[in-house]
Amino acid sequence: MLYIILFFLLAACFLAGMTWMRIGLFNLSGSALQRWVQHVTNTPLKSMCAGIVMTLILQSSSAVTVIAVGLVSAGILTFPQTIGIILGTNIGTTVTLEIISFDLSGLIIPLFLIGVLCLFFQHTRVRSCGFILIGIGMIFSSMKGFSWLSSPLTNISFVQQLIQQLEINMLYAFAAGVILTAVIQSGTVATGIAMSFVGAGIFGLETGILIMMGSNIGTCSTALLAGIGAGKEARLTAYAHLWLNILGVTFFLPFIHHLADWSAALSENPETQLAHASVLFNMICSMAVLPFANHFGQFIMWMHQKKSVFR
């Protein structure tokens, strides 16, 4: 029981680190970020680039999607303008996974010390840097903790049975990613946990990929909640995020073995392999939809019975 409690504490620490880093990055960018988005969403390609940049700054695809829903609800953006943003968020969120795949545990204490020191300054930018450094320190501390915890966790019979089911049944692994992400409201944290377990050899790369795919679906829950009461057009943005990931997962499921092979060919580190798999999956899905962004929008409107067409 103690190890299970520690698992959830580490997950909370990881999530808190993401939040601190997000706050610091957003404080550095300020409200200029939203004003910038309004001017660079006149084409799907520009919108996608905006989505990538926003996700890199906010370190959360869910947060960017919620912002997009809010902007549509406020009449600042239209639903078609958000299609590219949604495509970009899925690409932008993979950068964090690539970063945490590196073993930077030796920098944890310096990051904390410098970050805490920055908080004593009154200057907003310096304090924001402090939030970012402390957040990064918490993320890498959590990853290190998961790696340490993976061994004693597997000695628990319930966990052993659960891991066996994840390895045997694709649906269970996928569902685990969906549920875990919906609960903790962060696909990056869910995939980060999977990376630690893959790195420790608890389960294979293909199981980790299925959890990652499930997390892509689970992360849509935040935007769907934000869409409640936000108006019909704003809800379409949330639906677009959901359908993009559903279609991507549906397409890739028969090619799980190939995706694992491609990722393994790019790196010998299991954790990095899963990070690469996330990049390949999201890049291919977004780039495949980009040329048909308007048609994809029409599909969303048709699915949800909104009688309108794009010009």
N, C-alpha and C positions, 0 to 999 in steps of 0.2 A: 504493500500500500504506500509505503514511504517513497518508493521509486516512481510510482504513478503520480503522486503529489508533486514530486520534483519535476516530472515531465511537464505538467501543466504550469508550474512556476517558471520553467525555462521558456515555455511557449509565451507566457505573459511577458517575460523579460524581452524576448525577441520582438513581440508586438510593440512593447513600450519603446524599444530602440528605434523601430521603424517610425513610430509617432514622433519621437524627439527629433530624428533626422528630418522628417517631413516638415515639422514646425520651423526648424532652422532654415531649411531651403526655401520655404514659402516666405519667411520673413525677409530673406535676402532679395527675393523677386518682387514682393509686394503686390499691390493691386495692378501694377503694370502688366502682369501676366494675363489677366482677363482682358484688358484693353487690347493687348497685342493679338489675342486670339480672334477678336472681332474683325481684325484687318487681314488675317491670313487664312481665311476659311472660304474663299470664293471659288476654289477648285478642290476636288478630292485629294490631289497630291499635296497641296499646301495644307489642307486640313489634317492629313495624315502626319505630315512633318510637325504640325502644331501639337498633335496628340502625343507624338514621341517626346518632344521637348517638355511638354507639361508633365508627362509621366516621369521623366528623368528628374524634374525639379521637385515634384510632389512625392515621388517614390511610391505611387499607388495608382493603379489603373482604375480602381473603384472610385477613388477621390476625383479623378479626372472625369470619369463618366458621370458622377453625381453633379459636378460643376457643369458639364454639358447639358444635363437634364435641367438644371436650374436656369441656365442661360436661355434655353428654348422656352421654358416656362415663363420667363420674364420678357420674352419677345425679342431678345437681343440677337439670338441666332435662330435659324430655321432648322427643321429636322434634317433636310438634305445636307446642310453644312456640317452636321455632326457625324455623318457616316465616316468621313476620313479620320476624324478625331478618334472614333472607336477603333478603327484599323490601327492607328498609331499607338494607342494605349497598350495593345497587346504586344507590340514590338518593344516599346519603351520599358515595360515592366521586366523584360528579360535581362536588362543590363544589371540590375541589382543581383540577380542570381549568378551572373558571371563574376561579379565582384566578390561575393561571399564564397565562391568556389575556391578562391585562393586561401592558403593557410597563412593568415596574418595574425596568429595568436600572440606572437611576440610583441605586437604593437598595442595590445589591449590596454596595458597599464599606462603607457605614454599617452594614448588617446584620452583616457579618463582624466589623467592629471592635467593635460593641456586644456581639455574641455572644461573642467571645473574652474581652472584659472581664468578662462575667458568669461565665465559667468560673473566674475567679480567686476568686470568692466561695465560702464554705463552705455558705451557706444553700441547701438543696435546691431550693427554688422558683426562686431566682435562677439557679442553675446549669442548671435545666431550661429556663428561658427562653433561656439561652445556647445550648443544644442546638437549640431551636426556631429561633432567629434564624440560626444558622449553617446549619442544614438548609435554611431558606428561601433563604438566600444561595446555597447550592450548587445548588438547583433552578433559580433564575433565571439563574445563571451557565451552567448546562448548556443551558438554553433559548436563551440568547444564542449559545452556542457552536454549537449545532445550526443556528441561522439563518445564522451565518457559514460553517459547513462545507457547507451544502447546495449552494452554487454550485460549489466545486471538486469535490465528490463527483460531480456530474452530468457532469463532464468525463471521468470514467472510463467506458470503453466497457461494462464489465460492469454498472455501476450504471445506465447509460443503458438497456441492454437489460432490466434488471430492472424499472425504472420503466415502460418501455413495456408490459411484460407485466402489471404491476399496473393500468395504465390500461385495457388492452384486456380483460382477463379478470377478472371479479368474483371468481371462485374463488381466484385467485392473491392478490388483495388481502386477502381474508378469511383465507386460510391464513397469509399473512404476519403478520397480527395475532395469530392463535392461536399460531404458533410463537415469535414474538418474545416474547410475554407468558409463555409456558411456560418459555422459557429464562431470562429475567431476573426472572421471578416478580413482575411488577408491571404490571397493566393501565394504571395511571396513567402510568408511564414510557413504555410503548409508545405510548399515545395522545398523550402529550406530544411524542414524537418526530414522530409523524404531524402534529401541529399545527404544528410548526416547518416541516415540508416543505410543508404546504398553504399556510402563510403566505408561504413563499418562492416559491410558484408552481411547485414541482417537480412536483406532481401535484394533481389536482382535489379538490374537497370530497367528491364521492361516493366516490372512492378512500379518502380519509381516514375517511369514515364506515364503510366496509367493514372497514378496519383496526381501527377502534374496536370494531365488533361482534365481530370476531375476538378482540380482546383480552378481551372479556367472557367468551368461552368459555375462552381460555387461562388466565385467572386462576383458573379452577375447579381447575386441576391441584394447587394447593397444598392445598386442602381434601380432595381425593381421596387425596393422599398421607397427610395427617393421619388419614384415616379407616381406613387399613390397620391392622388389629389393635386398633381402637378399639371393636369391638362392632357388632352389626347395626344397632341403632337410631342410633348415632352416624354410621354410614356413610350412613344415609338423609338426614341433614342435608347431607352433601357431595353426594349425588345430587340433592337438591332444588335446590341452588345451580346444578348443571350443567344440569338440565332447565329451570329458569327461563330461563336464558340461551339454551338451544337453541330453546325454544319462541318466545322473543322475537325471536330472529334469523330464524327460519323465517317468522314472521308479517310482519316488516318488510322482508324481502328484496325482495318485489315493489313496495314503496313507497319504495325508496331515493331516487328522483328527487323524490318529494313531501317526504321528510324533509329533503333538501338544500334544496329551495325554502323550506320553513318556516324552516329555520335561517338561510338567507341573508336572509330578510325581517326577521329580528330584529337583524341586525348587518351592517355593511359590512366588518368585519375578518374575514379568512378563518380565523384561528386561533380567534377567538371563535365563529364560525359552527360549527366542529367541536365546541367545548365545549358550545354550545347543543344541537347534535344529540345529544350524549351525554346531556344532561339530559332532552331530549324522549323519547329512546328508553327510557331507564331508568325515567323517571317513568311513562310510559304502560304499560310492561310490568308494573311493580310494582303500580300502582293498578288495572290490569285484573285481576290475580290476587287482590288483597287480599280482595274480597267472597267469593271462592271458595277461601280459604286452606285450609279443612278438606278440601274436595274435591281440591285440589291435593295435599295430604298423602296422601290416599287413593290418588290416582293414582300417586304416588311409591312407596307401599307395594305397590300392585298391580304396577307395572312391575318391582319388585325382589322380588316373590314373598314378601312378608311378610304372613301371614294374620292380619290384624287390622283393626279398623275404629275410627274415631273416634266418639265419642258426641256 
